[in-house]
């Protein structure tokens, strides 16, 4: 999976009181058959800049806040739009906390309230650093000793990389405290660039950085023409996730089956079948919960929640931090099952200005915004904020890729049994198993859409 966030700060020549921050987020989960090289020097440079051993004392509180925000955001998006959905709550939290580092007064208060930043700033940013570093380490080490694993397959891949970059107009005043906070806690590469004299060259340089840090999956980002001679700052975040299932689905068993939509129509989709390898199931009242691990050490996983027939809307409204924690806890002792689920590819585009404003974070988007912690130039506000995401899931895994099941099979009694058939709308999350941090989440209403 990949996630790219970038932020542009426009400094208006005619009126500094109406300067704007422009935020665009893009999350991409790419096809697992595509393998891209990674530039190790980028990560090495990043590790030298940041504090490598931050205290982990408050990491869990940051995760809980991010998770609460993730479900709040899910509920808001579910109310705003129908159909399939994919987004990266971690990317949004990570980028917003970097803006929060420069927010003051009511602007900071609203951001903290909506994003659930509960720690004082002197503890919040080091805790984010601790979480960020823990997430990157999950691909390198076992979560815990695994004597029960029959073998370790080095070909099974799990990659999660995160990079941040800050570009400022040469000579544009950035508060040293803000610069230091980003470098120390987020490993942000800080660079000077000539937006004013050569906006096209600046766009090309930043686009190359984005392309490199998304394994070539996102190009021309920011789009040509978006950076102008009035641009003064660009803050970009790239998150890349690629996960192969610890045990792949058997492609020979994939068949065309029926997926039953909420309106009782059926669509035919490829249904993948996996016979009990590294999968667990748990049933709580009116849903199935299935965990599918990624990588040789199972450090990340996809959580699939399948509500009982005719209860999808009711169930999704109950999602919160407490339920999420209960589900993860119950799955630790759940049994292996045979899982049947559809391949799916989803893409979403979210207007964060609209959504976050509706959630109560409206001052940062207004002329009353106070981001004087970023620069002494007054009058900055977030003028645009967009989140884009796509995910593809297939037999091999996730990288942000003939019998028809009968209606009677779908409507059978809900029970864990030895088989789970995901042939109706479901909710999914991709999470880190050490920290429980949710990286991506969404819902599949129609895998054929």
N, C-alpha and C positions, 0 to 999 in steps of 0.2 A: 504494500500500500504506500501511497505517497500522499503527502499533504504539503501544499505550498501556500504560505501566507505572505503577502507583501503589503507594505503600508507606504503611502506616499504623502508627504507633507508639501502642500502648495503654499508658497509665500506670495500673497497678492501684492503687486507693486502699488496698486491704487489704494488698497486698504488693508493694513496688517490686522485690523480687527476682524476681518472675514477670511482669514487663512483657514485651510481645510486639511484634515487628515483623510486620506483615501485608503481604505483597507479592502483587499481582495484575498480571499482564502480559497484554495483549491485542494481538494483531497482526492487522490487517485489510488485505486486498488487495481493492479494490473494483472494480466494473465500470467499464470504460474509457469508457463512454458518459456517465457522470455527471461533470460538471465543477463544482467548488466554488470559491468565492472564497477568497482567503487574506488574513488580516489582517496586513498588512505591519508594523504597529506592534508586533506581538508579536515579530517577528524583530529589528526595530530596537532594541527595549528589551533584547533578549537580547544583541545585539552590543555594546551599551554596557557591559554588566556584565562581560563576560568579557575575557580577554586576547586581542586580535585577531590577534596575530602570534607565536604560540608557536613554539619551535624544532621543526623537522621531523626532526631527527636520528634520533630513536627511533621515528618513526611506523611504519616497516616492522616493527620488532620487536613493536609492539602488534598490528599486523595479523596477523603470524604466530601470536602467542599466541591471538588471538581465533579464528583459523581452526582451530588445533589444538583449541581448546575446542569449536568448532562441530562438528567431526567426532567428538570424544569424546561429545558430547551426542547426536549423530545415532545413534551405535552403541548408546548406552544406551537411547534411545527405541525404536529398532528391536527391541531385545531385550525391551522391556517391552510393546509393543503391535504388533498386526497392522494391516494396511490402510494407507490414505492418511495422509500426515503433512505438516504445514506448521508451521514455527516461525521466529522471528527470533533467530538467535544474537547478532547485534549488539546488539539491544535488551537481551537478558539480560546480556551483558557490560557494556554501558553503565550499566545500572542497578546491577548488582552492584559495579562499580568505585566508584560513589558510596557504597554501603554500606561498601565496603572502606576508603574514606577515613576512616571512623570506627571501624574494627575494630582490636583489639589482640591481642597474644599469639598463642595457638594458633588463635583465631578467624581472625585475619588470615592465619596460615600456611596453614590449610586452604583458605581462599578463594583465596589466591594459587596454591596447588598445583593445585586443580581448574580454576580459570579461566585458568591459564597467564599470570599476571601476573609476568613475570620481571624487570621493571625496579624499581629502588628507587623509593619513593613520590614522591620529589622529581623524578623523571624520568617516572614513569608517568602522572601526571595531566596534565602539559603535553603528553605524547605523545598521550593520548586527545583532548585539546583540538585538537591539530593534525589528527588524523584526522577528528574531527567536523566541523571547519570545511572540510576538503577535500571531504568528502562533500556538504555543502550547496552548495559552489561548482560541483559538476559540472554542474548544470543551466544555469549561466549562461555558460560558456565552452567553446570547443572543447577536447577532450583534447589535440589537436595540430593543426597546419595540415592541412587536408583538400582539397588541390588536385584529388584524384581524384574527389571527390564531384561528381556531375553537377549537383546543385542543392541548395539548402538550403530545406527546407519549414518555414516558421515555425509552421505549424499542428501540427507534430509535437511533442508535449509530453513533457517529462521533469521531474518534480518530486519532490524529496526534501527534506523539512523535519523538523527535530528540535527539540523543546522540552522543557525540564525545569522543574518547579515544586516548591517546598517550602513547605508550610503548617505552622506551629507554633502550638500553643496559646499565647495571650497570656500572657506571663510564664513560660513553660516554658523552662528553661535549655538553650540550645544552645551548644556550644563555638564560640567565635569563629573558631578555626582551621578547624573543619569547615565553618562557613558560608562562610568566605572561599575554601576549596578548591573548593566547589561553584560559587560565583559566578564565580570566576576561570577555572576549567577547563571548566565545563559550562554556563555561562550560566544557571544555575538562578535563577529568580525566587523570592525569599524573601519570604514574607508571613506576617503574624500573623493569627490567626482564632480565633473563640470556639467551639471544639469543645465545651467544657464547658457553656456556657450556652445554645447554640443549635446543636446537632448537625445538625438538618435544614437550617438556613441554610448551614452549612459544606458539607454534602453538595451543596447546590444550586450554591454558588459553584464548588466544584471540578468538579462535573459540567459546568458551562458552559464552564470552561477546557478540559476534555477534549474536549467537543463541538466547540469552536472549533478546537482543534489537530488534530482528526481529520476536518475538513471536514464535520462533521455526521453522520459515519458511526457514531460511538459516543456514545450518550446514556445518561443515568442511570448514569454510571460515576464514582465508586463507587456501588453500588446503594443505594437508600434503605434505611436501617436499619443499613448497614454501619458508618458513622461513628456513634459514640455519645458520651455525655458523658465517657467515659473515654479517648477518642482524644486524643493529644497531638501527633502529628506525621504529616503525609502528604507523601510524596515521589512525584511523578508525572512520568512521561516519556511524551511523545507522538511517535511517528515516523510520518510519512506518506509513502508512495511512490505515485506515479502515473506509469506509463510507457506511451506509445504506441510500437508498433514503428516503427523508422525507415522501414520500408516495410511497410504493412499486408498481411495475407493478403487474397486475393480472395474475398469472401463468396460470389460466384457459383459458386465451385468447391468449397465445402464440401459434403460428402456423408455419408450415414449408412454407417458402416463398422464392421467387427468389430475389437474390442480383445480380445486373447487373455490371459486371466488365468493366474496361475501354476498353477492346478489344472486347466488345459486347457479350462475353460469359456470361451465367447465372450459378450461383451456388445456391443450396438449403441450407438455414440456418434457425434456429429457430428465428422467428421474434416476438419480445415482443410488447405488446400494452398497452398503458396507456391513460386513458381517462381524460385528462385535470387537474389532480391534481398537483398543484405546478410546472407547466411548462409554460414557455413563449416562444414566437416565434417572430422573427423579420426578415424581408426580406430587403436586401439592394442590389439593382441591380441584382446580379446574384448568390445569395446564401441564404439559410436559416440559422438562428442562433437560437439555442434552449438551454436553461439553465435548468439543472436538479439539484435541490438542495439536499444536504446531511444533515442528522441530524435533531434533533428536532428544532434547532434554525436556520437552513439553513445557517450556517456560511461558508460552502464550497459548491462548485458546480462543475458539469461537464458542459463545454461549447461544444456544437456540432455544427460544421460548415459544411453545405452540399451544395457544389457548384452545379449550374445548370448543366444539361447534357452536356458533351463534353467540360466543362470549368475547370475541376479539376486542371490541371497543371497550367493553366493561373491564377486561383484563388490563389493557394498556393504560387505562386511567389509574390503575393501582400501582404502577411502577414507581418505586422510590428507593432511596438508599437502604432502608431496612429490609425490604423485600429482596433486593439484589444481594445483600449480605447473607440473608437466610438461604437463598438459593445456592450460593457458592458453598456455604457451609454444608448444606444437605448433600451436595454433589460429591463431597469428599468420601462419602460412604455408599454412593449409589452403585448400581451394578452395570455391567456391560450389556449392550443391546445391539440388535441389528437396526441400522438406521437407513431409511429411504428418504431422500430429500432432492429438491430440484437444483439443477444448475441455475445460476442467475447472474445477470449483469444489470447494475443499477447506476444511474447518474442523477444527481440532484444539484440544484442551484438555489441558494438561499440568500435573500436580501436581509443581511444581519442588521442593517440600520432599522428596518421595519420591525423585525422580530425582537431585537434587544430593547428597542424603544417600548414595544408593547409589554415587555417583561418588567419595565420600570427604569431602564437605563436610557433616558432620553436627553439629559443635560449634556453628555459628551458629544452628542450630535447637533447641539444647538450653539448659537452665538454666545451663550453664557458659559460654555465649556472653559475649564481652566487646566491647561497643560503646561503651565509655566515651569514645571519641574523638568521639562524637556529642553525648553529654550526660554530665554528671557523675553523674547518677542511675544507679546500678548495676542490673544484673539484666535487661538487655534481651536478647531473643532473637527470631529470626524465627519467628513463630507460624504463618504460613501463606504459601505462595508458589504462585501459579498463573499459567500462561501460556496465552493463547488466541490463535489465529491463524486467518485465513481468506484464501484467495487465489482469484481468478477470472481465467481466461485465455481470451481470445477473439480474433477476427480483427483487432481494432484494437490490442490490447495487453494490458497487465497493470495492474491497480490493485487492489490488495488491497482475470471473466465468462465415381438412387440405386443405387450399386454397393457391395457388401460385399466388403472385402478378403478374399482367400482365405487359408487356412492355409498353403498352399504359398508365398505371397508372404512371409508371416512367417518361414517356416523356410528361406528362401533363404540362400545363402552370404553371410556378413558381409563387406562390402567397402564402401569409401566410394562408389565409383561416382559416379553423378550424381543419386542419389535416396536419401533416408533416410525410411523409414516407421516412425513411432513408434506401433506397434500392440501393444505389450507393456509391462509395468511399467518405469518409468524414474525417474530421480532428477533433480531440478532445483535450481538455485541462481540467485539474483539477486545480482549483484555489481557493484561499482564498478570501472570499468576503469582508472582512474588508480592506485588504491591496491590493487586486488584484494580489498578487504574484502567479505565475504559478508554481505549484508543479510538475506536470507531463504533458506531451503532446505527441502527436503522430498522426498517421493516420491509418485508416482501409481501405485497398485496396481490401482485400478479407477475410471476416470473417471466411471462411471455410478453410483457409490455415493453 
